[in-house]
């Protein structure tokens, strides 16, 4: 909730800068909050007033996967499972962007 509130506050600040509200009128903006390595990545879709249209939290976007340097193959079963989770998050993010088509 706090991440979403801060994204809204920042967009409202930007939108109130002279000329920006007119430029942003009718457009949706995607705010991406990456955060620390072990924290989730947040995506907040806002309208030009800073109102939340949709949001999403993904946990495996920043997951580190170890690969075999010679073959680029995943080394362990754990890494393979992490890679599947990461790929799932990437697919969700792609669907989110395609659905909303932010600026």
Secondary structure, DSSP 8 states (H G I E B T S, - for coil): -HHHHHHHHHHHHHHTSTTHHHHHTT--EEEEE--STTS-EEEEEE-TTS-EEEEEEESSTT----B-TTT--B-SHHHHHHHHHHHHHHHHHHHHHHHH---
